[in-house]
């Protein structure tokens, strides 16, 4: 019911917009020059309170409205999953374009909105290409580079030449009637139609989920051959301008040379800008908020620079994205990386939507439509047939060199995936009407080809893939063992190539990796980032993060961390799970007591004392369950959950300039005040906790001796977060036999750095909102929680010390320092648990 | 031409080797030359020291283990046949051979590729990757920045992911299942030159 309501509401909204747009658009075109004699300006006798200045805002307003409408259109499709499952979104958007175009035409009696090449090439295309490059799976891309380049260069040239020549041949045969097209113009036409369009291909293939190799082939080709097409087009265009009689061998050779220069020059510009960008992100630490902006602006600059130098701008921005991704992602703060990632998708997806809608709108313009059945149909046939021939011929050659040959069905999909799109249309639109007399015929033919490929092939792609049983990608969850194994496979293959004494693919890659590690990384990557580069470790980190999140969700679902608070069954349950996890996660507890720190042995005792038989039962139990279940409840989640919360909590206090960073002096001040207020409140409200204060003391004592051992590890690992937290629970741990020892180790950090210790109690209210309520009934919760929580910090310190933002907590600690320094390391406890 | 035949004729049981490994005579010939190049002093077999002369292997984190895989348990030498047989694990899969149902499991099948990988971990040959064994591999494969504690929890987590029967070790079956989605055929294949 709800969704129905929602959808009908959306439809209503959409139509409102649709109807409002053309009428809004009218003034612009009809009134045009005359200043708006309308609106409130007529009565000058009075002061108008509100006046409408349509003319002031016309242009941006219409642009904004367009974006809004196209966005809404997309929203509406997505409400109906059956629709989007059968018809690809790109096709639907084109249909919407038809409808909108019809309305505009109905209102204006002329097509006032068309996709102009300037808009397309300067404002819509770059972000799509950048997105594609930036998210390019590099290893796959470079691994299949040979094939991709073959398809992109040879395939495209093949398409252009054959389509052009065949059309010309047929034209000579006389079927098309009287057209004013010469051979060169046919070639020009062939070249503009030759490229497979990345926008269209992405839109269709993203929904089909073919296997990754196939995908990278289609996609890589479509991306690179745009550059090739534009170059081809320019060369042909130059030839047309030059005129047939002045073309000789020299000019043709020049054409080929310029082709190479333009293509590789473009790529080079991209690489140069990628280097610049990487260097830039090395030093943007202090302006983190605009850091993501650099990615976009520098990439865009690479596009414009290449354009300025008349090199291939598409290749430039592609390579800029491909080359910078690794370093940029490592250099920037995690939040910036996320921002870039999302912003990139927003831009790319948005302009993709706009492009398709405009492709639809462009059709509703009688002026461009020139019909020549033979020409149009034959073009369509040639485009399809030569694509198929080209793919099969090239694949046949490629397969002789490929480790894993492409199968026939792959080739079918590859040839069927030759969708043409907006690039072709924009190029056709750019044709000079004075030189190319049949420009309109070419535009309409291009449009037909685009519609045919995007709509018909797009719609049938999915059934075809299913019918041919093309290998699909299975949705893979990142798993450590796979990552580890993949790495091992790489090493094995390299070793095998070394042993069998051949220089192969893996050998080359290894050489490149070595080179990259030795020369590029030190230059392009922050030294701190270099440490975090180990992929295996990253996966590990991500998994932990995911766990942490699901843990929070889980916890909140059960009523906001109630499981931590309530002593009874829930708690027990948790304890059990915890125990089982401990045995899984905490290595030092279990078997390997040899090489870990001095606290290993006490830990083992704890394990046995604290969580006896239950642990075993549940361990069995848990193992049986699916991995994810187990992971959800992993101990270290506790910790990370709090870290996560902490960041969230900190966030909404601040402002434009800073998000995660609380290093600002004022902020520190603010945190401090908050903390103090909190303490006061908790001081007032808590009259209990008598028991705690007693227990705390022994714990504290423990902390001192053991603490020293671990101290350094905190500092190295930036793990103050955990410290704060763990010490929170350290408070009452005394109860659980070994608890204190464990905790003390953690909180030991506090000895050297008193700042870690003191806020103990306050940490929790601050970090986790739900808890602040709890403060009222004393510190009891934390006391109960200790039983479980002691474990988490120690875990987590081992798990993911790297990326967790220390910042929020750093400042937090700083804020507390004043109080802390006044007293002994554990001063706050007595304070908050008075009496 | 003559020389190629003469090289091949030096190899005993050539026919069986070809049948068994699926290498072409050209492959075998090339590998034989390589074998001779590695075989310092024309012993007719390779010792671990011979492998040591491949200097790239020294920089390979698991190079030692891979060398170890060439030697069957307790032996210090590997002859040409075994050498080729090990390398044959890395031949890409060919469909034509797999079609004969009665033929024995080809040496380059997915499962034998996996088994090869598995054995690199399972140094004590008990059919299980224990936590310690995993830890050793991790230690060699991860960079120095990762602390021992982190290594351990990675190891634990990895085992946890794959371990189905709860024995805190990864059996070959579990290993196979956990890598079900990985394109082993591709990732464990190398292109052998003629």
Interface residues (C-beta under 8 A of the other chain):
Chain A: X403 X404 X474 X476 X479 X480 X481 X482 X484 X485 X486 X487 X488 X489 X490 X491 X492 X493 X494 X495 X496 X497 X498 X499 X500 X501 X502 X504 X505 X506 X510 X531 X533 X534 X536 X537 X540 X543 X584 X585 X586 X587 X588 X591 X592 X595 X596 X619 X620 X623 X624 X627 X630 X631 X713 X717 X795 X797 X798 X799 X801
Chain B: X31 X34 X37 X38 X51 X54 X56 X57 X60 X61 X62 X63 X66 X67 X70 X87 X90 X92 X116 X117 X120 X131 X132 X135 X137 X138 X141 X142 X143 X145 X146 X147 X148 X149 X150 X152 X153 X154 X155 X156 X157 X158 X159 X160 X161 X162 X163 X164 X165 X166 X170 X178 X179 X181 X182 X184 X185 X186 X187 X188 X189 X190 X191 X192 X193
